[in-house]
């Protein structure tokens, strides 16, 4: 049975029990056999209880669509349950039929006796998780051609829905110099998930460089799958790096490595800041484009990137950053220049994770941009933006409920940067120079 199509929902986790309290009581009993300190065992179960509540809210009426909250304990649990269910063949198949696609998936089905046994191994596993060492980046930016094209996609590591379609479209286009993923392999970036949900679908373009940023989901398992499996597969030596030509310096940062177990805000460690300072000093008068997993601000999420903005304050105040692309939020938004720091912000997190469509509150459409584009008014935290909001044809049966999947094409043409927004199937739905 394939790990790829195995979904662990709130419904599948709770179905063997009469109520969630019984589930949590059995979980606490298992935790007590593995974790000697009673308070520590209580804390772990509390983390799972919070994650379970988040999963219930996010799942809503769609248990047969992938969901995972920004909760380390729950993401780890979903990884563990999926792998055990596949190994022991405790799965139930289902089909979702839509107008254009049919999705075959597997929902976990197990007993309360399985649960206790799986919880013993779960706590044994997560209590032993440590953090993979962070390798240093090359001290200098790698040289690239003055004409350089990037395929940019974020939160793509599901292997489901529009993710493989994006990959195939990028492969079919073919003329890319760099394939850049902005991070997140689900549920928690373990080795088996890296193989099944990332490496299996990576576009086959032997002449293009491949790079992937570190996401919060990869770090839930200590980053082992990311640093030991994913990076070597791309011939990538570090989770942060830089490229440079005559006009541009492209800088990718690791904003996920330094996060607490259930931390929600990205940070940049001091050695990386020191490295960035040297890279920007060597950039001279080149325009600097920044790539991160975490966001510096948002109009639709609850993470305003406070820590990240503080960590990079010296570069922002000096207006060193000309444009900034990020993922983490599973949407496509094009922001106006930041009123204080001047950089042009882009959220490109719609590569493959199913995200419920937002309530835009009557936001006006942007017919001059194209169908499906809307204007969002800015706040004290974030500038005005354009958002892409259309149905997702790759989630059969629930197309109208989920935001679209796709990617961006960035063409560095001498001193100019040209942006294209591609639908997952490669249709060009936005095509303009970035000024």
KANORZI-V445903 format. One record per run of one state. SS is the DSSP state (~ for helix, > for strand, _ for the rest). FROM is the first residue (numbers start at 1). LEN is the number of residues. If there is no record, write none. Layout:
[[SS & FROM & LEN] [SS & FROM & LEN]]
//
This chain:
[[_ & 1 & 5] [> & 6 & 2] [_ & 8 & 2] [~ & 10 & 5] [_ & 15 & 5] [~ & 20 & 15] [_ & 35 & 3] [~ & 38 & 22] [_ & 60 & 12] [~ & 72 & 16] [_ & 88 & 3] [> & 91 & 7] [_ & 98 & 4] [> & 102 & 7] [_ & 109 & 3] [~ & 112 & 16] [_ & 128 & 14] [> & 142 & 2] [_ & 144 & 3] [> & 147 & 7] [_ & 154 & 3] [> & 157 & 1] [_ & 158 & 5] [~ & 163 & 11] [_ & 174 & 4] [> & 178 & 4] [_ & 182 & 3] [> & 185 & 1] [_ & 186 & 5] [~ & 191 & 7] [_ & 198 & 1] [~ & 199 & 3] [_ & 202 & 7] [> & 209 & 4] [_ & 213 & 3] [~ & 216 & 5] [_ & 221 & 3] [~ & 224 & 10] [_ & 234 & 7] [> & 241 & 4] [_ & 245 & 3] [> & 248 & 5] [_ & 253 & 17] [~ & 270 & 14] [_ & 284 & 3] [> & 287 & 6] [_ & 293 & 13] [~ & 306 & 6] [_ & 312 & 1] [~ & 313 & 5] [_ & 318 & 5] [> & 323 & 4] [_ & 327 & 5] [> & 332 & 4] [_ & 336 & 8] [> & 344 & 5] [_ & 349 & 7] [> & 356 & 1] [_ & 357 & 8] [> & 365 & 1] [_ & 366 & 7] [> & 373 & 4] [_ & 377 & 8] [> & 385 & 4] [_ & 389 & 10] [~ & 399 & 3] [> & 402 & 1] [_ & 403 & 3] [> & 406 & 8] [_ & 414 & 2] [> & 416 & 8] [_ & 424 & 4] [> & 428 & 6] [_ & 434 & 2]]
//
